[in-house]
Amino acid sequence: IARSGHLPDLDVHEWNDESPVVRAQLARAVELIDDPQPWTYEWLQQRLADEHPQVRRAAAETLGLQVDAENLAPLLAAWRSAPPNDVQLIHTLRIALRNHLRALPEATSTWGESLAGSDLNRMVDIAVTLDTEAAALLVFQQLQHNKLGDAAFERAAEQIARAAPRNALDKLPALFETRFADQLHRQAELLAAIQQGVQRRGGNLRDFPSLTAWGEKLARRILLRDEPIELPWTAHPLGNSQIEWQSPFGARVRRCADGKDAELIDSIVHGEQQTGILRSASFTIPPQLTFWLCGHNGPPGSEPEPVNHIRLRLDDGTIIARQNPPRSDTAQQITWDLHNWKGKRGVIELVDADDTNAYAWLAAGRFAPDLVAEADRAFGYDTGLLLAVEFARELKIADLLPAVRTLANETEQPTEVRAASARAWLQLDRTAAVAGLCRQLADVQQPAAWRRQVGELLAPIAEESVRIAFATALMGAPAAEQQSLALSLATTATGAEHLLGLVAAGKVSARLLQDQAILGRLRQHTLADRETRIARLTANLPPADEQLRERIAARSAGFQQAQASPERGRRQFEKHCTACHQAEQKGALIGPQLDGIGIRGAARLLEDILDPNRNVDAAFQSVALVTDDGRSLVGLPKGEQNGRLLFADQQGKLFELRRDEIELRQPTRLSLMPANLADQITEADFYDLLAYLLTLQAAPSNPTAESER
């Protein structure tokens, strides 16, 4: 009725109808009334405390659309009193307050000065999401007055750099250097957050002398230090070092027996069959240590040797406490009585020695007292070191060339650190770096993951030495590695031409030209007689569709005979699929949401997994991008943020580009999902995964509400 413009005048009694449905609809109708009574907004503010949650949400939603400084205090009071489990109401209140702070810059600064405690934290939590100068100044003032908790510093630093006046930005180095005088890594993390904000406002660190000086000082202190900084945790292989070893440890949210969800150190993050030891920094042993532990040592009902465990070891190597996981996905509380060793030095070690593909992990966390660091997503490598290398590249610090060159050549360094060092090496001494990286690309003794990374770094470089290195690497690589190297090589037109030449010369398999991802990359470039040459080189091969049909038929028959386990398949899903897909509220929403997918049946699911480019919804078709610096990228459009276009890559990670960086953008009609999943896991694991997907019969819940950003 309100939308039609025929809502009659109602008295106060009628607005306070006893039905919550009527009150909620009246709250929504206020927005549609051309000339509401003066007391209407006061009535709306009162409805924020209505006894019924539906009415409270409707009032918050409408007030969020009727921006007025008088609404700020009632909205904040409603948030303060909102039940913690009413997530929808809290989200609606956040959106309403965000709209007010965005539209009322003067109120943002004056009202913010009167707040304290939890109310101030709530307002700052919203302010850091805004691009307004007033919001950035409010955050800066709270930072100056030491009213922000340490956990909020990165978000605050990024937002100040993105939206605050230049004079506020210039004060950040001295502020953080004073606050974290002896914590170089913390300073590096904060400078990295500032760098991100500066880039989003269209600049770089070199535009700010104070930031440049701070970055140079940090990079030199970290890269030229005499002694390495002791990391909170370090990951180690079992037994002797393995060239292709990868740490299994990361961070994952687990349910605890007390009903809380907590981010724990978890050994399933990078693959259940991966093994290793995660060792804490040394600490002084307390009289008692409590923590939470979950995980397994083999399937239920089996009695294998309990090789997965957590232990406390003295610095001299003596093990004084050990606990096996409880063979449960729910973490249990564990307490160690350590009075006999109080005051000695020791380390905690999480040991995952089970290399089977199910029930082979453990997770621990919530240590009390908090003598060891909690879960971190970058276990095993020095994040401060990586950031220092990035600063050396960004600021072109020539005297740090020997340090970054050494790091790029050290095989014991994690791939993340080596890749950053290689980029810095290319920036500081391109000729020598190209020669050195070409040697590593062609060296079969280098880890496969590192050679793939080097291939991506070298692909845009159109030099004969690079083409020779790629040829050597491709000729000696197995099929799976050939595909990734060929993708890297086809990043540029020169590389694409070279790839076709290698196939024509019989140096690498022509089957690479049947790979849809490689074909998509080749078709991004204008190559002479491209389609004719591809057709000629693949003429005598069985069609890709025929190969796929045979594989799908073989897997279908195998699944009928397999004793597949949906529970084991759930673990395969968590390991291989959650970076892009969500099911049962676990995973990311980069690709399609998979709740309800089981109703498609096994035949269609086999097609979707083994031939992901056959049935691609338009919403999930990737685009091919060519940037102004010659890079060829493929991504799934994910919207725009702060003037930059967001895309997701094949690993489910977001990357962003400015519009003026993109020279060419073409739809591909291809999925981001890799077509070689069946080659990445065992056949038994594949059947387990299929069995789990078939259990997803329930439709997804309602989509999430409007994003705050």
N, C-alpha and C positions, 0 to 999 in steps of 0.2 A: 504494500500500500504506500509506504514511504517513497519507494522508487517511482511510483506513478504520480507522486505529488498530491495525493489525496488523503494523507494521514490527518485525521481531525485533531483539533486541540484537545489535549487531555489534561485533567487536573493532577495534582501531586499524588492523590490517592490512587489514581489509575496507573501512574508510572510505577507505583510501589505494589504492583499486583502480586498476589501471593504465589503465583506460579513462577518458578525460576526460568522456565522457557520463555515466558512473556517478558520478564525483566531483561533477559539476555538479548532478545530480539529488539526490545526498545533501546537498549544500549547501542546496538549496531545501527539502529534507525537514526540516531542523533546526527550522524554524519550526513544523512540524506535530506535533512530538514533545512529548508532555505533560510528561515529566520527563527531559530529556536529561542525559547524563553530564556532570560538571563540565568535563571536558577538551574537550567538543564545541565550545565557543565559541573556545577556543584553536586548535582544528583549523580552524575557519572563518577566524580571523585569518590563519593560515598559508596558507590557500588564496588569500588576496589576492595572494600572490606565486607562485601556481601557474604552471606552464609554459604552460598552455593558457588562451587569453583567455575561453573560454566558462565555465570554472571560476571565474576571477577575477570575472567579472561576476555569476555566481550567488552567490558568497560576499558580494560587496558588497551585492547586493540583500537578502539575508537579514539581514546585520548592520544594514542600515538599518532593519529592522523590529524588531530586538532592541536597544532603546536601553539603553546602558550606557556609563558614562564610560570604561571600559577599552577601548572600541572606538575612541575618538577618535584616538589616536596611530596605530594600525595603518591606519585609513581614510585619514588624511592622508598617511602614508608611501606607501600604495598610489597615491594621486593623484600624489604627487611622482615616482614611478617609472613611472607609466603611459605607454605610447607615445602621443605626441601625436596620432597618427592613429586611436587607439582611442576614438572619440568616444562610443560607447555606454558603455564602462567609465567614462570620466570623468564622464559625465552621471549614471550610477548612483551613483558615489562622492559626487558633489555632493548628490544627493537623500538619501543615507544621512547625510552630515554635517549637512545641513539639518535632518533629523529629530532628530538628536542635539542640535543647538544650540537647537532650538525646545523640546525637552522637558527640557533640563538647563541652566537659567539660571545656576546657580552654577558649573558647569563651564565655561560660556561665558566668564565673566569671569576665573576663576583660570587656566584653561588658556591663554586668549588672551594673558595677561601673559607667558607663557614663550616665545612664538613670535617669530620675526623673519624678515626677508627674504621669500622667495617663499611660505613656509608662512603667514606672517601675511597676505600679500596674498590667498592663497586663502581663508583663514578670513573675512577682512573682506568678500571678494567674495560669500560666502554670507550673512554677517551682515546686509548691507544689504538683503537680500530679506525679512527677518523683521520681525514686528511686536512682538517682545518687548522689554521695557525693558533686559534684560541685553545683548541684541545691539546695541541702539542705544547703550548706554553704552560697550560695547567699541569701536564705531566712533568715538564721540566722543573717547575717550581716545587713539586712534591719530591722530585729527585734531589734537588738542591737542599731541601730541608730535611733530607734523610727520612722521609715518610713512606718510602717504597720498600717492600721486601726484596731481598736479593733475587728471588725467582722472577720478579717482574722487570728486572733491569734490561734484558735483551729486547723485550717488546718495547719498552720505553725508549731505549737508545735508537732503535730502528725508526720509531714514529717521530721522535724529535729531529732526526736527520732528514726525514722525509718531508716534514711540514713546518718545523719551527723556523724562526728567523735565523739568519747566519750567525749573529752574535751569540745566540744560545748554543748553537752547534760548536762554535769555537771554544766554549767553556767545558765541553765534555771531557777532553783528554785530561786536563788537570784534575777534574772531579774524580774520574775513575782511577787515575794514577795514585791519587791520595788514598782513596778508599781501598784499593787492592794493591798496595805498594809491593808486597812480596808474592803476589799471585799473577805471574806473567800470563799463564794460560787463561785466567779469567779476564784479564785485560784484552787478550787477543780475541776472545769470544765476543766481547763487547764492541771492539773495533770492527769485527766482521759484521755485527748487527748494524752498526753505523754505516758501514760501507754499502750494505744492502739498501738502507734508506736513502743514501746519497745517490745511488744508481737510479732509484725510482723517481728521484726528482730531476733526473736527466744529467747528473754530473758524475764525478769520480773523486777519489780521495785526493788526487793531485790538485784539485781545485781549492783545497783548504790547507794552507800551510801548517796549521796546528795539527791537523789529522795526519798530514804527510810526515811531520817530525815525529809524532807518536808512533806511527807505523814503522818508520825506519828504526827507531830505537828498540821497539819490541822485536822486530825481525832479527836484528843483530844480537840482542840479548839471548834469544831462544836458539838461533842457529849456530852461534859461536860460543855457546856455553861449554865449559870444560867437562861438567858432569851432566849426564842425562837426568831429567826430572823424573822422579819416581811416579809411575802411573798408579791410579787407584786400583786397577786390575790389569793383569797381563794374561794373554792366552798363549798356551803352549801345546804342541803336539805330544801325543803319547810316544814314549821311546825316542828314537832318533828323528831328527827333522826330516819332513817329507816335502819335496819340491811343490807338489800340488795340494798340500794340506791347507784346509780352510777351517778357521775356528767355527764351532757350532754355536757359540754363545752370543746372546743378544738380550733384548728386553721384551717381555710380553706380559700382558695383564692376565692374572689368574685369580680365581675365586678362592678365598680363604675360609677356613672352618668357622670363623667368627662372623661370617656374612659379608665381609669387606672384599672389594676387588682391589688388588694391588699390582703394580708393575714389578715383576720379579726378574731376577737373572735367570735365563732360560736356555737350555741347550738344544732346543728343537728349531730355533729360529732360522738357522742356515742349513737345515737338513738333518733328519733323524739318524741317518747313518754316519754322520760326521762324529768324530770323537775328539777329545782334547781335555786339557786341564785349564781352568781359570783360577788364577792365583791373585789374592789381594795384596795390597801393600802391607808391609810389616806394621804391627800395632802392639801396644802394651796390653797384655791379657788381663781382663777384669775378673772378679771373683765368680761371675755368672754371665752367660751369654744366651740370649733368647733369639730365635729366628723362626721363619715359617718355611716349610719344605713340602714339595709335592713331586710326583714323578714315578717312574717305574723301573723295574729290573726284569723285563720279560712279560709275556702275556699272562693274564689271570689264569690261575690253575697250574702254571709251570713253576719249576723250582730251579732256575739257572743260578749260576754263581752271581751274587749281588755285586757287580762290578761298578755300577753307578753309585756314587756316594758323595757326601760332603765331609770334610775333615778339618781339624785344627792341628797345625804342625808348628812346633817350635822352630826358631831360626836355625837350630842345629840339625834339623831334619826329623826329630822325634815326633811321632804322631800321638797326640794326647787325647783326642776325641774324634769319633767317627759316627756318622748316622746315615743309614740307607734310606732312600725315599720310601714313602708309605704305600707305594703302589696305588696311588689315587691321583686324579686330576685336581682334587681340592687340597690346597695347602694346609698342613697341620702345624701346630705350634710345637717347637722343640726347645728344650732348655738344657744347657750343659752346665754342670757344677765344676768350676775351674779354680776353686780355692787353693788347691795344691800348687798351681802354677801362676797365681796372681802376681803381677809385676814383671813377669818374663815377657819376652818378645816372641811373636808368632805370626803366622799367616793362615788365612782360610783358603782352602782349595775345593772347588767344585770339580769332580772327576766324572766325565762321561766316557766310559770305556766300552759301551755297548754299540756295536756297529750294525745291528740288525735294523729292519725297516719298520718296526712297530713296538710300542711300549718300551722305548729305548732312550728316554730322556729324563732329566731332572730339572727342577727350578727352585730357587731359594731367594729370600729377601726379608725385608722388615727386620733388620738386625737391631737388637737393643742390648746394651747401649750402641749408639751409631758410630762404631769405631771403624767401620768399613763403608765404602761408598755404595749407594743403592744402584739399581739397574741403570744401565747406560746403553744407548744404541750404537756406541762406537767402541765397544770393548776391544782391547788388544792393540790399539794404535794411538799415537800421541796427537790429539786434535790440535793442541797448541803448536806442535811442529808443523802440521799441515797448514794451519792458518799463517804461520810465519813465512812459509814458502810462498803462499798466495800473495802476501804483502810484498815479498821480494819481487815477484813478477809484476804486480800492479804498479808498484812504485819504481820499478826498474833500478833496483839497488845493485849496481855492477859489482861491488866488492863481495857480494854474497854468491857470486857465480860458483866458486869452488865447492861451497857447501851444498848448493842445490844439485850440482853435477854428481857429487858423491852419493847423495840420497837417491837420485834417479838410477844409479848403477848398483845399489845395494839390494841383492836378491832377498835378503831377510826383511827388508822393509815391506809393510803392507802395500797392496796395490794402490790404495787411496793416496798414500804419501808419495809413492813413486810417480804416480800420474801427475800430481800437482807439481812435483819437482821437475818432471820432464817438460811440462808447460812453461815453467819458469826458465829452464835451461834454453828452450827454444826462443824465449823472449830476450834472454841476456846474451846468447851466443848461438845464433841460428845455425850457422854452417857446421860447427862442431857438434851441435845437438842432433842435427839431421843425420850426420855420419854415425854417431853413437847409437841413436835409436834404430837406424837401419840394421846395424849389427845385431841388436837385440831382437828385432823382428825376425831375422833370418836364423836366429840361434834356437834350435829345437830343445836345448837344455833349459831355456827360459820357461817359466810356468805359462801354460796355455792362456790363462786369464790375463796375464801381463802382455802377452803377444797380441791378444785381441785389443787391449787398451792402446798399445803402441800403434797398431794398425789404424785406429781411429785418429790418433794424433798426426800420423804421417799422411793419411789419405788426401788431405787438401793440398799437399806440397807436390807440385808438378816438376819433379826432377828425375833424371835417369836413375840415380842411385836408389831412389824410393821405389821406382818400378821394378828394378832388379831385386830389391829386398822382398817385395811382395811376391814376385814370381818364385823366389826360393822358398818363402814361407808356405805359399799355397801348394807347391809341388810336394812338400814333405808333410803336409798336415792331413789328419784324418778328415772324413767327410763333414762331421759336425763342426769342426774348427774351420774347414774350408768355407762353409757357408757364412760364418761371421766375418772372416777375413775378406771374402768377396763383397759382402755388404759394405765393409769399411772402404775397400778400394773403389767401389762404385759411387762413393760420396761426391766425387767431382767428375766433370766430363772427361778430363784426361785419364783419370783412373778407370772410368767406365770403358773407354776405348782400349785401355791396356788389358782389361779383363777379357774383352771380346777377342783380343789378339792372343791371349794365353790359351783360351779355349780353342781357337782356330789352329794354334800350333800344337794342340794335343798335350799341353803342359798340365791342364786341369780338366776335370770332368765337365762335359757339356750338360750334365744333369743340373749343374748350378743355374743354367739358363731356363730351367723349368720351375725354379723356386719363385713363388709369387712376390716375395719381398725383394729379391734381387732384380726381378723383372721390373717391379715398380720403381726401383732406384735407377735402373738403366733408362727407363722411359721419361725420367725427369730431365734428361739431357738431349740436346739436338746432336745426333750422331749420324753420319752419312750412311744411308741404306740400313738403318738400324734393324727394322723389322725383317727385312729380307735376310740379313746376316744371321739373325737369331733363328729364323725358320730354317735356314740352310744348316746351321750347326746342330740343330735338334731334330733334323729330318729323320734320322734312323733310330731315334729313341722311342720306346713305347710312350704313348701320350701320358701326361701327368695324371689325367683323370683316370686312365686305366690302372695305373699303379695305385692310385688312391682307392679305387673300387676293390682291388685285390686285397689291399691292406685292411680296409674296413670289413670286408667279408671274413678275412682271417681272424681279426680281433672279435668279430661277432661270434664266430664259431668257438673261439677260445674262451670267451666269456661264459658261454653256455656250459662249458665243461669245468670252469674254474670254481673253486670254493672261495669266492670273494667275500671280504668282510667290510661292511659299511663303516664299522668303527675304525678299522685301519685306514679306510678310504677317507674318513674325516681328517685324519692326520696328514694324508697326502694333500688334501685340499688346503689345509692350513699352511703346509710347507710350500706348495707350488702355485696356488691360485689366489690367495687372499691379498696379494699386492694389488690386484685389479678387480677382483670379484668379491661380493658379499653374499653370505648365506647364513641363516640363523644368527643374524646380527654380528657376524664376525667377518672382517675383511673390509676392503676399500670399495668405493663406488666409482671406479674409473670405467670399468666395463659394465655389462648388464648385471643387474641384481638377479641372483640365481634361485631364490626361494620359489618353489613351484615348478622348477625346470624338469623335475622327475616325471611329470605327466607327459612329457614328449616321448618317453620310451627309450629303450636302449639303442634302437637303430638310428634315430635322429641324433641322440647324444653322441654316438660314435662319429657321425658326420660332423657335428659341431666341434668336436675335439680334434679329429684327425684332419679335417679340411675346414679350418675356421673361416676361410674366405668364401665359402660356398653360399652361406646364408647370413649376410651381414646387414643388420638393421641400419637404416640411414643415419640414425642418431649415433652410431658407433663406427662409422666409416672414417678412416684416418685421412689426413691430408699430407701431401708432399710439399715440403718447403725448401726454398733456396734462399739463403741469406745474402746480404750485400758483401760479406767477406768470403763467399764461395762455398759455404757449408750446405750440404744437403741433409735435411732432417725429415723425419716422419713422426707425426704426432696426432693425438686425438684432441680436437678443440674442447677446452674446458672453461671458456668464458674469458672475462677481462677483469683485471684488478689493478688499480692505481695507474690506469693508462697503458698497461701492458697486456698483451694477449697471452693466455695460459694454454699450455698443451701438456698432455701426458705422453710419456714415452713407453716403450715395450716393457719396462720394468715397473710401470705404474708410478714413476716419479714425474713430478711436475717440472716443466721448464717454461720460461717466459721470454717473449721477444717484443720489442717495440715494433709498431706498425712500419716505421720507416726502415727497419732492419730487413724486412721481408721483400725480396725482389720478385719471387714467384710463389704462388700458392695454388695447388691443384688438388682436387678431390681424387682419391685413389680407388674407392669402393672396396678397399681391403680392410681387414680387421688388424688391430694391433696385436692380437693374440698370436704367439709363435706357433707355427705349424708343426714344430718338431717336438712337442711335449712327449709324444710316445717314445722318442729317442732319449729323453732325459731321465726317464724313470723305468724301472724294470717292468716286464709284462705283468707280473703278479701285482705290482703296485698300481698299474694302470687299471686292472680289473677291480681292485679295491676302490679306486677313485670313482669308477663308473657305478659301482654298487652304491656308494654313498650318494652320488648325484641323483640316482633313481629314488632315494628315500625322500628327496626334497619335493614333497607333493603339495605342501601348504603354500598358498599365495602369500606374497610379501605384505607386511603391514603398510599403513599409510606412509607416504614419503615424508621426509623431515620438513619442518617448517622453513620459512624464509631464512636465508643465511643472514647473519649480522653484517656480512661484508658484501 
